[in-house]
Amino acid sequence: MTTFLPKDLADGLEEARKLKARKGSRLRIEADGQSYPVLRRWEDGFSVERELVPQLRGHVDLFEGSRFLATCLIVASAEAAGEMRYEFKRATPARDSAPVDFQQDEEAPVALLGRPD
């Protein structure tokens, strides 16, 4: 039994796989004012479609939909199966509040309740 597929069928299956990965993922990166879809993401990197995304290097911002996830410093690591894979040199998670520059008391009240009149 052979597993040979004609070239046009193999190309069609590859395009369908890429389309499913693009539509299934809400992840995207922004670099130099342009936005590009992310096919897959793992702990220390991500992959994008090689034909759609120019060669990236340096600083990118990572988003899930419209939610800002992290600012990243990246470097290209490998190219395989039509994907360009990048690794994070640094990935700083986004914060929804500014960091405090003092130690907060654990017993501090969270609200001040007024006396009923």
N, C-alpha and C positions, 0 to 999 in steps of 0.2 A: 504494500500500500504506500502510495506516495503522498506527500503534502505539497506538491507543486501547484501554484495558482498562476493563471495567466497574468501578465503585467498589468493590464487594464483593471482586472478584478482586484489585484493586490493594491493598486493605487487608489481605487475606489474605497476599499476597506480602510486604508490609511487616512484618507480624507474624512471619512465618517468618524473615525476615532478622534481626529483632531477637532472636528466640529463638536462632538459630544464633550470633549474636555473643555473647549472654550465656553460652551453654553452652560455646562454644569458648574463652572467655577465663577464666583463673583470677585475673585481676587484680580487686582491689576496693579501695575507699577506706573509711576510717573517719573519721567526723566527728560530734562531739557524742555519742559512744557508740553510734552507728548505723553499720551496714555496708551499702555499696551496691556493686553490680557495675559494673565499668568495661567499656564496649563496645570502645573502641580506645584505644591509647596511642601517642604519638609523642614525639620528643625534648623538646619544650617544652610538652607538655600532654596532655590526655586528654579523652574524651567519655563521658557517661553518658546513660541514657534519661531524657528530660525528664519523662515521666509518673510514673516510679517514684521519682525523686530530687528532694527539695526544692531550692530555690535555695541554693547553697553559696557561701561566701565565707570567706576566712581560712585557718586551719590545718586540714590533713587529713593522715592517714597513708596511705601507699600500700603495699599488700600483694600478693604473688603467692602464692596459697594461704595458708599460715600463715607464710610467710617475709616479714619486714618489709623493704621495699625503701628507703623514703625518707620523710622528713617534709617536707611541702610547704606553701608559702604560695601560694594560688591566687586567681584572679580570673576571673569569667565573661567569655568572649570572643564567642561566637556561638551562635545557635540555628538548626539546620537539620535537616530530615528526621527530626524526632522526637528528635534528639540535642541535648543541651546540651554545649557545648564549653568547656573551661576551660584557661587557660594558667598555667604556673608562674611566679610572681614569684621564687620561690626553691625549690629542691629539694635538700635535703641528704641524700646517700646514707647509708644505715644502715651502721654498722661492727660487726664482730664482736669487736673488741677496743678497749680504751681508747687514745686517742692518747698517745704518749710525749712528755714535755716535756724530752727531752735527745737529743743526737745519738748514735746507735748506731754503734759501731765496725764497719766492714765485715769486719774480720778476726777479730772476736770468735768464740769457739767456740760452737757451738750446743748442745753437751752435754759433760758431764764423764765421761770413761770411767775406771773404776777399774782398778787393777792386778789381774791374775788371781792368785789365791793358789796 
